[in-house]
Amino acid sequence: MRLRSSWPAPKFSGAFLPASRSVQASGFEAEWYVVSLGRGYPQAWRQGEVDPAALAASRFGVDLMVPVDTYQKVLRSVKYGILFVLLPFLVFFLFESFSGRKVHPMQYLLVGFAECLFYLLLLSVSEHLGFGLTYLLASLVTILLISFYAGFALGDRRRGLLFAPVLGAAYGFLYAALRSEDYALLIGSLGLFAILAGVMILTRQVDWYRPVPRSRSRGGQGKEVEVHSEQQS
């Protein structure tokens, strides 16, 4: 038996595998050669002479598989969820460390809820629209919401706008990982390494026992010395 199809992802199943096959992006072609000695029934028989179970045991064929459907993409995106929840927290923490402005835990919590709702939007809307369009809309509204809120939480709208490129790059990285079947792990590991390297470079001079810029800490010490000397005089 010879079978040719334009489907790019076949799954050969049954009791006999193809004797030869060729699978490409444009489709596949397979050829089976099954001799009578490999089956539990002869070449010809009368009705009732062959057990139906013997016929079923010799079945073979092809399943037309979908490599990564919408639900699998959503499930794979959830595996990166901890990254997208912690990334805005990390940016908030860096602003808090370098600017000295305190961010309330409730503000962290609201941003985390916004990131979690991204996955709910991605799942619910993708059942009615295509995955690509749904991903674009869900990521866009999430980025706009977090950037708008961060501008008020940090006391400066320009700082809130810095969230947009950071989150945009993160969602772009996630989409590339979801679309790729063979290089998803490689893209994910390289992306995580780049994020970690960026954080380590930005915080290489931060004193974590006193996470305030050094220039401010020195100025603060100078003021304390002046006030202390005035009290002594």
Buried (B, 14 or more C-beta within 10 A) or exposed (E): EEBEEEBBBBEBEEEBEBEEBEBEEEEBBBEBEEEEEEBEBEEEEEEEEBEEEEEEEBEBBBEEEEEBEBEEBBEBBEEBBEBBBBBBBBBBBBBBBBBEEEBEEEBBEBBBEBBEBBBEBBBEBBEEEEBEEBBBBBBEBBBEBBBBBBBEBBEBEEBBEBBBEBBBBBBEBBBBBBBBEEEBEEBBEEBEEEBEEEBEEEBEEBEEEEBBBEEEEEEEEEEEEEEEEEEEE
